[in-house]
Amino acid sequence: MTTTTTTTRDKDIVVGKSSSSEAASSLSSSSSSSSSVAVACAFVSALGAFAFGYNLAVVNGPLEAIARSATGVANNLTAQGSIVSTLLVGATVGSLVAGKIVDACGRRMSQLYCGVLLAVGPGLCVFSATSLPGILAGRFLTGVGIGIASSLVPLYISEVSPKNLRGSLGSVNQLTICLGIVLGLLANLVYAPHQWRAMFGIAAVPGALLALLAATFLPETPAFLASRGKVDEAEKQALRLWGESRDVEVNDVESSKPAEGGGESIFSKAYRKVLVVSVLMFVFQQMSGINSIVFFSSSMFHDIGVQNPAVASLIVGLVNLVGTMFTGYLVDRAGRKQLMQVSYGGMALTLGVLSVVSSSGLSHSLPFAPLVILASILAYMFSFALGAGAIPGMYVSEIGGDCRAQASSVAFTTHWIMNILIGQYFLQLTSQFGVSALYAVFALSCLCALVFVNRVCSETKGKSFDEIKKDFLLV
């Protein structure tokens, strides 16, 4: 029997001659075990996404109790608003600096720092229960951790995933966000508002686990190692993650070698299309009306007899979770572009129905209007989860070329800024123009997004990073 050697040549992993049955068995075993490592890495990284979802949702129920504990004043709306908005400001800051941190420190160490922030932030809130400045500081640190995680998790998952699983594993990010939201809403039902310290104590657990596993288990991504000139180490991690038969992924490693003259910038002419697509992905996501639907869902459920707003929010969250699970199954089969088309088309249709039925005349004259509105809300949430919710973060992390970290940072900074702006002005606009008019605007925005996806976005399913780069870079 001849010996088996592994060498790098023409950007491929080349396996020397061996008996055919032995080689096939070896490659199958290597590929299977390596894919398991990649899957495990994706789920460990997604602890940051879980913390993202949980921290966003868990504050809804006990918000008044937290503000009362911190200030000694009941119904302190200013304190409540500050507790909510401080997290969003922190998330914006975290997203803004994420690109530089991730490129400077590496993907693995950034996971560790992110985990520390996501553990320390909620912990500080617990131990500062009677101090509003302490709670706000904890919420800000949590927000910074969430902002970094929102950019880092989809990026890390895309770089450790084999290309045939990159879509399915990429959906793990949104799936765990949804799971975190659902469990945060469940905590609102299980715990009384005055037990908010216990809820926040739970919030620190995923961050602590992420920090521990980043220090002991998570590998650095091959793409990052290669971009720093550590090609031998990059190929070692590529074999660990993808197996000896993953020649295309090793091609990505080779294409990530640093070019002469330094690093690239997302704001350079060559990356103009990447920048525009990255920003518009999240502008259209937020302009799809997701925040308004979530906000008004409780009142719609109340109209059909569901009195507890936490139960209403939980139902909406579960539909979002189920839709995201479908995305994980379909994204590597149907492709990113087709799912986004179905998603924005479905949202445009349901928002159109909501706009018509929510108008003051029909909503009072039609006895079945509340049921139509409820069905439209659930159909909308499923449509959102199918594409607009799960795919933008995954897609941006795929198209960024050598600027993937910068692209993710810019994209999620856009996400948080849009989130703040819509949250700030939505109620004022609703009061001035009515919810029916806003639903019509959101429906029009979804139609614009549909045109954008059709005309501008290229399919990335089954392509290596090197192939995707050729579709998007203006060179």
C-alpha positions as CSV (number, residue, x, y, z in Angstrom):
1,M,0.0,0.0,0.0
2,T,1.4,3.4,-0.9
3,T,1.5,6.2,1.7
4,T,-1.0,9.1,1.6
5,T,0.4,12.6,1.5
6,T,-1.4,16.0,1.6
7,T,0.1,18.9,-0.3
8,T,-1.1,22.4,-1.4
9,R,-1.0,23.0,-5.2
10,D,-2.9,25.2,-7.5
11,K,-5.1,26.3,-4.5
12,D,-6.4,22.8,-3.9
13,I,-5.8,20.1,-1.3
14,V,-4.4,17.2,-3.3
15,V,-4.5,13.7,-1.8
16,G,-1.9,11.3,-2.9
17,K,-2.6,7.8,-4.4
18,S,-4.0,5.1,-2.2
19,S,-6.3,2.1,-2.7
20,S,-9.7,3.4,-3.9
21,S,-11.8,1.8,-1.2
22,E,-9.5,3.0,1.6
23,A,-9.3,6.5,0.2
24,A,-13.1,6.7,-0.2
25,S,-13.6,5.5,3.4
26,S,-11.0,7.9,4.7
27,L,-12.4,10.9,2.9
28,S,-16.0,10.1,3.9
29,S,-15.0,9.7,7.6
30,S,-12.9,12.9,7.5
31,S,-15.7,14.9,5.8
32,S,-18.3,13.7,8.2
33,S,-16.3,14.4,11.3
34,S,-15.1,17.7,10.0
35,S,-18.6,18.9,9.2
36,S,-19.6,18.0,12.8
37,V,-16.8,20.3,14.0
38,A,-18.1,23.1,11.7
39,V,-21.7,22.6,13.0
40,A,-20.6,22.6,16.6
41,C,-18.6,25.9,16.0
42,A,-21.7,27.5,14.4
43,F,-23.9,26.6,17.4
44,V,-21.3,27.8,19.9
45,S,-20.9,31.1,18.1
46,A,-24.7,31.4,18.0
47,L,-24.8,31.7,21.8
48,G,-24.1,35.4,21.1
49,A,-27.2,35.5,18.8
50,F,-29.3,33.7,21.5
51,A,-28.2,36.4,24.1
52,F,-29.1,39.0,21.5
53,G,-32.7,37.7,21.2
54,Y,-33.2,37.0,24.9
55,N,-32.0,40.4,26.1
56,L,-34.3,42.2,23.6
57,A,-37.3,40.3,24.7
58,V,-36.9,39.7,28.5
59,V,-37.2,43.4,29.5
60,N,-40.7,43.8,28.1
61,G,-42.6,42.3,31.0
62,P,-40.7,43.7,34.0
63,L,-39.8,47.1,32.6
64,E,-41.9,49.1,35.0
65,A,-40.7,47.0,37.9
66,I,-37.1,47.6,36.9
67,A,-37.6,51.3,36.7
68,R,-39.4,51.4,40.0
69,S,-36.6,49.4,41.7
70,A,-34.0,51.8,40.3
71,T,-35.7,55.1,41.0
72,G,-38.2,54.3,43.8
73,V,-40.9,56.0,41.6
74,A,-43.9,54.1,40.1
75,N,-44.6,54.5,36.4
76,N,-41.4,56.4,35.7
77,L,-41.7,56.6,31.9
78,T,-38.4,58.5,31.5
79,A,-36.5,55.7,33.3
80,Q,-38.3,53.0,31.3
81,G,-37.5,54.7,28.0
82,S,-33.8,55.1,29.1
83,I,-33.6,51.4,30.0
84,V,-34.8,50.4,26.6
85,S,-33.0,53.0,24.5
86,T,-29.6,52.6,26.2
87,L,-29.4,49.0,24.9
88,L,-30.1,50.2,21.4
89,V,-27.5,52.9,21.6
90,G,-25.0,50.3,22.9
91,A,-25.9,48.0,20.1
92,T,-25.3,50.8,17.5
93,V,-21.8,51.5,19.1
94,G,-21.0,47.8,19.1
95,S,-21.9,47.3,15.5
96,L,-19.9,50.4,14.5
97,V,-16.7,49.2,16.1
98,A,-17.3,45.5,15.4
99,G,-15.5,45.5,12.0
100,K,-12.3,47.0,13.4
101,I,-12.3,44.7,16.5
102,V,-13.0,41.5,14.5
103,D,-10.2,42.3,11.9
104,A,-7.7,43.5,14.6
105,C,-8.3,40.7,17.2
106,G,-9.5,37.9,15.0
107,R,-12.8,36.1,15.0
108,R,-12.1,33.8,17.9
109,M,-10.9,36.4,20.4
110,S,-13.7,38.7,19.4
111,Q,-16.1,35.9,20.4
112,L,-14.5,35.8,23.8
113,Y,-14.7,39.6,24.3
114,C,-18.3,39.6,23.1
115,G,-19.2,36.8,25.6
116,V,-17.6,38.7,28.4
117,L,-19.7,41.8,27.6
118,L,-22.9,39.7,27.3
119,A,-22.2,38.2,30.7
120,V,-21.0,41.3,32.6
121,G,-23.8,43.6,31.3
122,P,-26.8,41.7,32.7
123,G,-24.7,40.9,35.8
124,L,-24.2,44.5,36.4
125,C,-27.9,45.2,36.1
126,V,-28.6,42.5,38.8
127,F,-26.1,43.9,41.2
128,S,-27.2,47.5,40.6
129,A,-30.9,46.8,41.1
130,T,-31.4,50.0,43.1
131,S,-29.2,52.3,41.0
132,L,-30.4,53.6,37.7
133,P,-26.9,54.6,36.5
134,G,-25.7,51.1,37.3
135,I,-28.6,49.5,35.4
136,L,-28.1,51.8,32.4
137,A,-24.3,51.0,32.4
138,G,-25.2,47.3,32.4
139,R,-27.7,47.8,29.6
140,F,-25.2,49.8,27.6
141,L,-22.5,47.0,27.9
142,T,-25.1,44.4,27.0
143,G,-26.0,46.5,24.0
144,V,-22.3,46.8,22.9
145,G,-22.1,43.0,23.2
146,I,-25.3,42.5,21.1
147,G,-24.0,44.9,18.5
148,I,-20.7,43.0,18.1
149,A,-22.6,39.7,18.1
150,S,-25.0,40.9,15.4
151,S,-22.1,41.5,13.1
152,L,-19.7,38.7,14.3
153,V,-21.9,35.7,14.5
154,P,-23.1,35.5,10.9
155,L,-19.5,36.4,9.7
156,Y,-17.9,33.6,11.8
157,I,-20.5,31.0,10.8
158,S,-20.0,31.8,7.1
159,E,-16.3,31.4,7.4
160,V,-16.3,28.1,9.3
161,S,-19.1,26.5,7.2
162,P,-18.4,24.3,4.2
163,K,-20.1,25.9,1.2
164,N,-22.8,23.1,0.9
165,L,-23.9,23.9,4.4
166,R,-23.2,27.6,4.6
167,G,-26.8,28.6,4.0
168,S,-28.3,26.1,6.5
169,L,-25.7,26.9,9.2
170,G,-26.0,30.6,8.4
171,S,-29.7,30.4,9.3
172,V,-28.6,29.2,12.8
173,N,-27.9,32.9,13.6
174,Q,-31.5,34.0,13.1
175,L,-32.9,30.8,14.5
176,T,-31.1,31.3,17.8
177,I,-32.1,35.0,17.9
178,C,-35.7,33.8,17.6
179,L,-35.2,31.1,20.2
180,G,-33.8,33.7,22.5
181,I,-36.8,36.0,22.0
182,V,-39.2,33.1,22.6
183,L,-37.5,32.1,25.8
184,G,-37.3,35.7,26.9
185,L,-41.0,36.0,26.4
186,L,-41.6,32.7,28.3
187,A,-39.6,34.1,31.2
188,N,-42.1,37.0,31.3
189,L,-44.8,34.4,31.8
190,V,-42.9,32.2,34.3
191,Y,-41.5,35.0,36.5
192,A,-43.4,37.8,38.2
193,P,-42.2,41.3,37.2
194,H,-40.5,41.8,40.7
195,Q,-38.4,38.8,39.9
196,W,-36.6,40.5,37.1
197,R,-33.2,39.9,38.7
198,A,-33.6,36.2,38.1
199,M,-34.5,36.9,34.4
200,F,-31.4,39.0,34.0
201,G,-29.3,36.4,35.8
202,I,-30.3,33.9,33.1
203,A,-29.4,36.5,30.5
204,A,-25.7,36.3,31.7
205,V,-25.4,32.5,31.1
206,P,-25.1,32.3,27.3
207,G,-22.5,35.1,27.4
208,A,-20.4,33.3,30.0
209,L,-20.7,30.0,28.0
210,L,-19.6,31.8,24.8
211,A,-16.5,33.3,26.5
212,L,-15.6,29.9,28.0
213,L,-16.0,28.0,24.8
214,A,-14.3,30.7,22.7
215,A,-11.2,30.3,25.0
216,T,-11.2,26.5,25.0
217,F,-12.9,25.2,21.8
218,L,-13.6,27.6,19.0
219,P,-10.9,27.7,16.2
220,E,-9.8,30.8,14.4
221,T,-11.3,30.8,10.9
222,P,-9.1,29.8,7.9
223,A,-10.0,32.9,6.0
224,F,-8.8,35.2,8.8
225,L,-5.6,33.2,9.3
226,A,-4.8,33.3,5.6
227,S,-5.5,37.0,5.4
228,R,-2.8,37.5,8.0
229,G,-0.3,35.4,6.0
230,K,-0.7,32.3,8.3
231,V,-1.5,30.0,5.4
232,D,-0.1,26.8,7.0
233,E,-2.2,27.3,10.1
234,A,-5.2,28.3,7.8
235,E,-4.9,25.0,5.9
236,K,-4.7,23.1,9.2
237,Q,-7.9,24.6,10.4
238,A,-9.5,24.1,7.0
239,L,-8.8,20.4,7.2
240,R,-10.2,20.3,10.7
241,L,-13.4,22.1,9.7
242,W,-14.0,20.8,6.2
243,G,-12.0,17.6,5.7
244,E,-9.5,16.6,3.0
245,S,-12.1,16.5,0.2
246,R,-13.1,20.2,0.6
247,D,-10.9,21.5,-2.2
248,V,-13.1,24.5,-2.9
249,E,-13.0,25.8,0.6
250,V,-9.2,25.6,0.6
251,N,-9.3,27.6,-2.6
252,D,-11.1,30.2,-0.5
253,V,-8.2,30.1,2.0
254,E,-5.7,30.7,-0.7
255,S,-7.7,33.5,-2.2
256,S,-7.7,35.2,1.3
257,K,-3.9,35.6,1.3
258,P,-3.0,39.3,1.9
259,A,-2.4,41.2,-1.3
260,E,0.6,43.5,-1.7
261,G,-0.1,47.1,-0.6
262,G,-2.2,46.4,2.5
263,G,-5.9,45.7,3.3
264,E,-9.0,46.6,1.4
265,S,-11.7,49.1,2.4
266,I,-15.4,48.7,2.1
267,F,-15.6,52.3,1.0
268,S,-13.2,51.8,-2.0
269,K,-14.6,51.9,-5.6
270,A,-14.1,48.2,-6.0
271,Y,-16.4,47.4,-3.1
272,R,-19.1,50.0,-4.0
273,K,-21.7,47.4,-5.0
274,V,-21.0,45.4,-1.8
275,L,-21.5,48.6,0.3
276,V,-24.7,49.5,-1.4
277,V,-26.2,46.0,-1.1
278,S,-25.1,45.6,2.5
279,V,-26.8,48.9,3.5
280,L,-29.9,48.4,1.5
281,M,-30.4,44.8,2.8
282,F,-31.1,46.2,6.3
283,V,-32.8,49.4,5.2
284,F,-35.4,47.3,3.4
285,Q,-35.5,44.8,6.3
286,Q,-36.4,47.5,8.8
287,M,-38.7,49.3,6.3
288,S,-40.7,46.1,5.9
289,G,-42.7,47.2,8.9
290,I,-41.5,44.4,11.3
291,N,-41.5,46.7,14.3
292,S,-45.0,48.0,13.7
293,I,-46.4,44.5,13.3
294,V,-44.8,43.4,16.6
295,F,-46.0,46.6,18.3
296,F,-49.6,46.2,17.2
297,S,-49.9,42.4,17.5
298,S,-50.9,42.6,21.2
299,S,-53.9,44.9,20.5
300,M,-55.0,42.6,17.6
301,F,-54.9,39.6,19.8
302,H,-56.8,41.5,22.4
303,D,-59.6,42.1,19.9
304,I,-60.1,38.3,19.5
305,G,-60.0,37.6,23.2
306,V,-56.3,37.1,24.1
307,Q,-56.0,39.4,27.0
308,N,-52.4,38.8,28.1
309,P,-50.0,40.7,25.8
310,A,-47.2,38.4,26.8
311,V,-49.1,35.4,25.3
312,A,-49.8,37.4,22.1
313,S,-46.1,38.2,21.8
314,L,-45.2,34.6,22.4
315,I,-47.5,33.4,19.6
316,V,-45.9,35.9,17.2
317,G,-42.4,34.8,18.3
318,L,-43.2,31.1,17.8
319,V,-44.4,31.8,14.2
320,N,-41.2,33.7,13.6
321,L,-39.2,30.7,15.0
322,V,-41.1,28.2,12.8
323,G,-40.6,30.3,9.7
324,T,-36.9,30.6,10.4
325,M,-36.7,26.8,10.8
326,F,-38.1,26.5,7.3
327,T,-35.5,28.9,6.1
328,G,-32.7,26.7,7.5
329,Y,-34.2,23.8,5.5
330,L,-34.8,25.6,2.2
331,V,-31.9,28.1,1.9
332,D,-29.4,25.7,0.5
333,R,-32.0,24.2,-1.8
334,A,-34.0,27.1,-3.1
335,G,-31.3,29.7,-2.7
336,R,-31.0,33.0,-0.9
337,K,-32.5,35.1,-3.7
338,Q,-35.6,33.0,-4.2
339,L,-36.4,33.0,-0.5
340,M,-36.0,36.8,-0.3
341,Q,-38.3,37.2,-3.3
342,V,-41.0,35.0,-1.7
343,S,-40.5,36.8,1.6
344,Y,-40.9,40.4,0.4
345,G,-43.7,39.4,-2.0
346,G,-45.6,37.7,0.9
347,M,-45.0,40.7,3.2
348,A,-46.2,43.2,0.5
349,L,-49.4,41.2,0.1
350,T,-50.2,40.8,3.8
351,L,-49.3,44.5,4.5
352,G,-51.7,45.5,1.6
353,V,-54.5,43.4,3.3
354,L,-53.7,45.0,6.7
355,S,-53.8,48.5,5.2
356,V,-57.2,47.9,3.6
357,V,-58.8,46.1,6.6
358,S,-57.3,48.4,9.2
359,S,-58.8,51.5,7.7
360,S,-61.3,53.1,10.1
361,G,-64.4,52.3,7.9
362,L,-63.7,48.6,7.3
363,S,-62.3,47.8,10.7
364,H,-65.6,48.8,12.4
365,S,-68.0,47.6,9.7
366,L,-66.6,44.1,9.0
367,P,-67.4,41.6,11.9
368,F,-64.6,39.3,10.8
369,A,-62.0,42.1,10.4
370,P,-60.1,41.2,13.6
371,L,-59.6,37.6,12.4
372,V,-58.5,38.8,9.0
373,I,-56.0,41.1,10.6
374,L,-54.8,38.3,12.9
375,A,-54.3,35.9,10.0
376,S,-52.5,38.6,8.1
377,I,-50.1,39.3,11.0
378,L,-49.2,35.6,11.3
379,A,-48.8,35.3,7.6
380,Y,-46.6,38.4,7.6
381,M,-44.4,37.1,10.4
382,F,-43.9,33.8,8.6
383,S,-43.0,35.6,5.4
384,F,-40.6,37.8,7.2
385,A,-38.9,34.9,8.9
386,L,-38.6,33.0,5.5
387,G,-36.3,35.5,4.0
388,A,-36.1,39.1,5.2
389,G,-35.4,38.1,8.8
390,A,-32.8,35.3,8.4
391,I,-31.0,36.0,5.1
392,P,-29.6,39.6,5.1
393,G,-27.0,38.9,7.8
394,M,-26.0,35.7,6.1
395,Y,-25.9,37.3,2.7
396,V,-23.8,40.2,3.7
397,S,-21.3,37.9,5.3
398,E,-21.0,36.0,2.0
399,I,-20.6,38.9,-0.4
400,G,-18.0,41.1,1.4
401,G,-14.9,39.5,-0.1
402,D,-11.8,40.6,1.8
403,C,-13.9,43.2,3.6
404,R,-16.5,40.8,5.1
405,A,-16.0,42.1,8.6
406,Q,-16.3,45.7,7.5
407,A,-19.4,44.9,5.4
408,S,-21.1,43.2,8.3
409,S,-20.2,46.1,10.6
410,V,-21.7,48.7,8.2
411,A,-24.8,46.6,7.6
412,F,-25.6,46.0,11.2
413,T,-24.9,49.6,12.2
414,T,-27.5,50.5,9.5
415,H,-29.8,47.9,11.2
416,W,-29.6,49.5,14.6
417,I,-29.8,53.1,13.4
418,M,-32.9,52.2,11.4
419,N,-34.3,50.4,14.4
420,I,-33.8,53.5,16.6
421,L,-35.3,55.9,14.0
422,I,-38.4,53.8,13.4
423,G,-38.8,53.3,17.2
424,Q,-38.5,57.0,17.8
425,Y,-40.9,58.2,15.1
426,F,-43.3,55.4,14.5
427,L,-45.9,56.3,17.1
428,Q,-45.8,59.9,16.1
429,L,-46.4,59.0,12.4
430,T,-49.1,56.6,13.4
431,S,-50.9,59.3,15.4
432,Q,-50.6,61.7,12.5
433,F,-51.4,59.5,9.4
434,G,-53.0,56.4,10.9
435,V,-51.8,52.8,10.9
436,S,-53.5,52.0,7.7
437,A,-51.4,54.6,5.8
438,L,-48.2,53.3,7.4
439,Y,-49.0,49.7,6.4
440,A,-49.4,51.0,2.8
441,V,-46.0,52.6,2.9
442,F,-44.4,49.5,4.3
443,A,-46.1,47.4,1.6
444,L,-44.6,49.8,-1.1
445,S,-41.2,49.4,0.6
446,C,-41.5,45.6,0.3
447,L,-42.3,45.9,-3.4
448,C,-39.2,48.1,-3.8
449,A,-37.2,45.5,-2.0
450,L,-38.5,42.9,-4.3
451,V,-37.3,44.9,-7.3
452,F,-33.9,45.4,-5.6
453,V,-33.5,41.6,-5.0
454,N,-34.5,40.8,-8.5
455,R,-32.3,43.3,-10.3
456,V,-29.2,43.7,-8.0
457,C,-28.7,40.7,-5.8
458,S,-26.8,37.7,-7.2
459,E,-27.4,34.2,-6.0
460,T,-24.7,32.9,-3.7
461,K,-26.0,29.3,-3.1
462,G,-23.3,26.7,-3.7
463,K,-20.6,29.3,-4.6
464,S,-17.2,29.7,-3.0
465,F,-16.2,33.1,-1.5
466,D,-13.9,33.5,-4.5
467,E,-16.7,33.0,-7.0
468,I,-19.0,35.3,-5.0
469,K,-16.3,38.0,-5.0
470,K,-16.2,38.0,-8.8
471,D,-19.9,38.7,-8.9
472,F,-19.8,41.7,-6.6
473,L,-16.4,43.4,-6.9
474,L,-16.2,46.2,-9.5
475,V,-12.8,45.4,-10.9
